[in-house]
Amino acid sequence: MILSSLLLFAAQPLQAEAPEPTREPTGRVTVYRLGQVETLEGDAQKNVSLLVRDGVIERMGQALIIPDHAEVIDLRRSGQVATPPLVLTHANWLIEGRRSGGRNSQFLAVDSLWLEADWEQDLLEEGVLLVGVDPPGSGLPGRTSVLEVDGQTGQPEPLVADLHLKVTMATSSSAKKLVRDAWKAAEDAIAKEEKAEKDWKKAREEWEAKQKEKEEAAKKEEEDKKDGNTAAQDGGKDKKEQEEKAPPETFEPPKMKSDVTPLVEWVRQERVGQLWLRSASDWLHWQDLLGERELSYEIVLRHGRSQNFGEVASVLATTGLRVEVPAVISFLPFTRVRANLPAELAAAGVEKLILAPPNDSLSGVRSWRLGAARVVAEGLDRQVALRGMSLEAAASLGQEELIAPLKTGSPATFVIWSGDPLDPMSEVDLVVSAGKVVYDRAKKEKEEAR
């Protein structure tokens, strides 16, 4: 009977556990069908669809399975192009106030904001989603801030209130002395802190040693009591010791002056500086001043119609630093010889190149793509230019995760242009931030026409 039961059990096939049903992704889906996508990570892609869900590019390609009830925006026949948004590193017309040169590193740019009601619309119309602002003044005027352009009204909360320490360099002895004295103040503050920490450690060690001696003395007194040594017992009762105040268990650094703290952070390489230069001689004076000192900083080149930075382009490239340059065709000093500085820097080996507007004003932003088109037409690689206006600029502001190449898994943050973004006649049709449309030109024009 037992044998037949076992045989019957063995004859029945084993049933495999049913796999758990896979859950379909949830969330609203929008599909953008485009004639071209400038991913800025490799070549541009033609006839591409972007499937956006929950603020992320979930899928991207020429042939996608589109979920039911997805919103499909087909822009393939109109020649529209998608790119990462533009990033403006210096929107300095948003700053109000003048400050003379000097050491004012305690100030934040965000505290000097003076915004018009339509400041965001002005920027969204140009495809700009992030802006940096600088503190007014020269020398060591303060620290930069970052704003996100999200189309909301009212005073914005800064995305980053405190970023770079701004430093303007000039060939004058006073400019060099200002920086030299700032470093000296930082080094003195560091030395004072180190001495305070050394004194604290010594006081703490001495106090702990005394506590150990007291514990041993108390233990010996208890042993004497047990042995019947009444003299020691009575002497212990009469003796009242003054307890010493214990040093803090953790070190508390001495408070620094507000204009010195950012300098200390820079010297310790806990903060990135932003070095502004107007000529090649400024760079040479900076190198002489810097010496063997190691600092973290980026370079911002600002010049007029003529410039001589080509003389130090190869040296700038060897530093491996991020370099920002205006999108302008300039001239060699005292000549009418045209110079394409962005292309020269790229050819020399500057890999982290930011291509900025011709000047730090709203009119400069409006002529930005025209300037970029000119330097591309005369030698700068197109993708280097587009990256310099978006991804590299975002990295400078510490927002490379927010503004990223367009690919699967990236934030659904992009601009859709009516045509080639380097064609000044092209306009911004849509600006999408984390899957949300923050600017729609057609909708805006309809509202204005009412």
N, C-alpha and C positions, 0 to 999 in steps of 0.2 A: 504493500500500500504506500509506504514511504517512498519506495523507488519509483513507482508510477507517478507520484506527485512531483518528484524532482524532474522526471522526464517531461512531464506536461509543462512545468515552469520553463525548462530549457528550450522547449519548442516555440514558446511565445517570443516574438521579436521585441527587442528593447526599443523603447520609444525615446528618441532624443528630445532634450528640453527645447521647447519652442523659443527661438530668439526673440529678445525684446524688440518690439516695434520701434523703428527709428523715428524720431520726432522731426517733422518738417520745421524748418526755420520759421519763426513768426516775426511779425512786424511789417509795417507798410513798405512796399517795394516800389521804387521808381526806376525806370529804365530810360537812359538817355542814349539815343542812337545818333552817332556823329560821323561826319565825313572824315575827320582827322582828329587824332589825340596826340598832343605833344607830351609824351610821358616824362620826358627829361631823364630817362634812364634807358638809353638806347635810342634807336631810330623811332621816328614818328610812326604811328599805326593808322592805317586807312580803314574806313568803314567799320568802326568799332562801336560796340554797345557797352555801356557801363551800367551794371545792375547794382543799385544802391539800396541798402537796408540798414536801419539803425545807425545811420551816420557813417557807414563804412562801405567801400567798394567791395561788395561780396564776390562778384564775378565780373570778368572783363574779357571780351573777345569778339570775334566776328560772327560766331554762331552760338547763341545762348538759348537755353530753355527758359522761357519767361513764365513765371508763376501766374496762376489765375488771379484776376483782379488787380494786377500790377498796373500802375500808371505808366504809359509809354509816351515819351516825348521824342518824336522822330524829326531830327534836324539834318538828315543826311543830304537832302537835295539842295539845301540853302548854303552849303559850303562853310558851315560853322565849324570852329576849331576849339577844342578844350585844352587848357593848360593849367598847371598849378597857379594860384593867385600871385599877383605881384606883391612884393614886400618892400616898403619904403623905410629905409633905415634912419632917415633924418627928415621928419615933417616939422621943420622948425618954425613955420609960419603959425603953428598952433601954440607957440610959446609967446607970452607977453612979458615985457620987462627987460631992462638993460642992467648989466652988472659989469663993473670995471674988472680989469685983469687982476689976478691975485690968487691966493689960496682960499677957495671957497668950497672945498670938497665936501662940506657938510650938507650942501643943498641937493635936493632931488628935482629932476626936470618936471615930474608930475605936479609939483607944487607951484609951477609957473605956467600951467596950462591956461589958455584963454581961448575958449572954443565958441565958434559961431554955431547957430542952431543947425545948419546944414553941412557941417564939416564932414560928416560921414558920407553923405550923398556925393559930395565932391570927389571923395576918394573911391567909392564904389563904382562910380561912373568910369573911373580909370582902371578898374580891375584890381584895386589895392585892398587887401584884407588885414594887413598888419602894418603898424607904423612904430618907429622909434622916435623919441623926442629927446633933444639935448638941453642941458641947462644953459641959459644965456651967459655970455661972458667969455673971457679968454684966460689963459694960464691954466689953473686948475679950478674950473668953474662949478664942478659938482658931478653928479652921477646921472646917467641916462635912465629913461623909463620906456616901457612898451605898452601900446594900446592895441586892442583888437577892434576892428571896424565891423560891427555886427548889425548896423542899421537901426539900433535902438536910440531913442531920444534921451536927452538929459546928460548930466555929467557922468562919464564912464568910470568904472572901477578899472584901474590899470591892471593889465595882464601881468606885468612885472613892474613894480615901483622902483626898484633899485638894481641896476645892471652894471654898465661899464663906468669906470672912472675916466672922465674926459680930460685929456691933456693936450694943449695946443703948444706946438714947438715953433720957435723962431730962431733966427741967427743972432739975436741980440744977447749980450752978456746978462741982462736982467732976466730974460726968459730962462736961461740956463741956471741962473742963481735961484730962481723961484723953485725949480724942480729939485735942485741940489739941496736947498734948505728943507723942502718937503721930505725928502728921503732922510735927512738928518733928524728931523722931528720924529719920523717913524722909527728910526733906529734907536733914538733916545727912549721912546716909549717902550720899545721892545726890551731894551736893556733894563729899564725900570721894572718892567713886569718880571723879567727873569730874576732880578735881584730880590724882588718881593717873594717870588716863589721859592727861591733858595732860602731866604730868611724864614719863610713859613715851614719849610721842610725841617730846618734846624730846630725851630721852636717846637714843632710837633714831636720830633725825635726826643728832645730833652724832656718834654712833658710826659711822654710815654715811658721814658726811663725812670722818671721820678715816681710815676704811678706804680711801676713795677717794684721800686724800692719800698714804697708804702705798703704794698700788698705783702711783700716779704716780711716787713717789720710787723705788720698786723698778725701774720701767721705765726711769727716767733712769739709774739705777746700771748697769743692763745695757747701756745705750747707751754709757756712759762706759767700761765694760770693753772693748767692741768697738772703741772709739776709742783704746785703749791708755792710758787715764788710770789708771795704777797707783795713784796717790795716792788717787783716789776708790775704787779697788778695795780697797786696804788699809784705808782708813778704814771701808768697808762691812763688812770682815771683823771688825774690832775692836769695832764698835758692836753692842751687845746691847740691844735694846729690850724694855721690859716690856709684854707684851700685856695690854690691858684686857679685862675680862670683858664680853662682849656682853650688852646688854639682851635680854629674851625677844623672840622674833620676833612673838608675839601678846600682846595685853594680857591680863593676869591681874588681875581686879578684887580689891580687898582684901576679905577675908572679913568678912561682916556678922554681927551677933548674930542668933541664931535667932528672937528675938521681933521683930526689925526687918525681916527679909527679907520676910515677907508684907505688911507695911505699905508697903514700897518697891514691891512688885508692885502693890498697890492704887493707890498714888499715880501710878504709871506707867500705870495702866489695863490692866495685864496680869492682873489678878485682879478678880473680882466680889465686892463686899461685900454683906452682908445686914443691912439696917437694921431693928431691932426698935423699934416705937413702941407706947405705951400710951394716948396721948391726942393730941388735935390740938395742944396746946401743945408736946408733944415734937417734932412736925413743924416748928413755927415756930422752936423753938430750934435744930433741925438746920439749917434754912434760913439762920438768922443765922450759925451756925457755919461752914457750907459756903461762903457768900459766892460768889465767882466761880470757886471751885475746881471742876474737872471730874473726876468720879469715876464708875466703873461700879458700880451697886448696884441691889438690889431692895428692896422694902419689905414688911415683915411687920407687920401690925396685930394686936396682942394686947390685949384689953380685957376687963373684967368684964361684969356685968349691964347697966351703963350706959356710954355712950360718946358722944363729941361729934365723931367724925371726919366727920360729914356737913358740918360747917362748912368743911372743907378738901377735900372730895371733888372739886370742880371743879379745884382746884389740883393735886391728885394726878394727875388725868387729863391735864393739860397736860404733865406730865413725860414721858409715854410709857413710864413704868417698869412693870415687873411688880409687881402688888400682891396680897398674900395676906391673906385675911380669913376669920374663922371663920364657919361656917354656923350662925348663931344670929340670932334675933330679939331685939334688945336694946331699951334704953329711953334716951330723952334724959336727961341728967343732972338729978337732983332732980325727976323727973316720972315718971308712969306712961304717958307717950306712947311707943307702940311705934315702933321704928325698924328698917328692913330695910337695914342698911348694904351688904350685897352688891349689892342692887338699886340703891341710890343710887349706888354707885361705877360700876356698869355704865351707868346712865342718864347719869351725868356724862361718860362717854366713856372709862373705863378698859377697854382692849381686852384686856390680858393679866391676867386675873383668876384667881387661884387660890382655890378654895373649900376651906378646911381644916376638920377636925373641930372641935367646940366647945372641946376642950382637947387638950393634947399627952399623952394617956394612952390606954391600951387601951380604957377605958370610953368615951373620946371617939370612938375609931374605931368602936366598936359603935353609937354613936348618931349617927354621921356622916350616913348617908343619911336618917335622920329629920330632922335639922337642915336638910339640903339640900332635902328635900320641903317643909318649912315656908317656907323663903325663896322657893322656887319658887311655892308656893301664894299667897304675898303679894307677888309682883311680879317676881322674877328669872326671866329666860328659861331654859327647861328646858335647852336645848343649851349655854348659857353655863355653867350649873351643872355639867353632865356633863363639859364640856371642862375646867372649872376643877378638877374632881376627878381628871382623868386627863391629858389632853394638855398643858395649861398647866403642871401640876405637874411632868410629865416634862421639859418644856422647861427649867423652873427647875433641875432636877437634871442638865441637859445630856444627857438621854436621849430626845430627840424622835425619833430614828431607831429606838429600841427600842419605844417606845409611840407608835403612830401611828394616824391614822384608818384605819378598816377599808375597804380597797379593794384592787383587783387590784394586785399588786406589793408590798403592804405585808407586814411580818412577820406570821406567823400567831400573833399574841399577843393573846388576848382572854379575856373572862370570859363564861360563859353562866349567866344568872340564871333562876330558876324563874318569874319574872314581871317586872314593871316594876322596874328597879333603884332607882327612887325610892320604891318601896313598901317600907316597913320590914319587911313580912312576907315579902318575897321573899328567897330564899336563894341562895347561890352553889352551882350544880350542878357546873360544871367551870371550871378555870382552865387555859388552854393558853398555853404559852410557847414561841415559835419552833417551833410544830407539836407540841410534846410536852406531854402532859397532866401537870401537876404537882400537881393537886388534883382529886379525884373524890369528891364527897360521898356518893354511893350506895355506892361501894366502901369508903369510910372507915366508914360506918355499919354495913356488913356485918362488917367486921373488929372493930369495937367490940362487936358483938352476940355474937361467938363466946365 
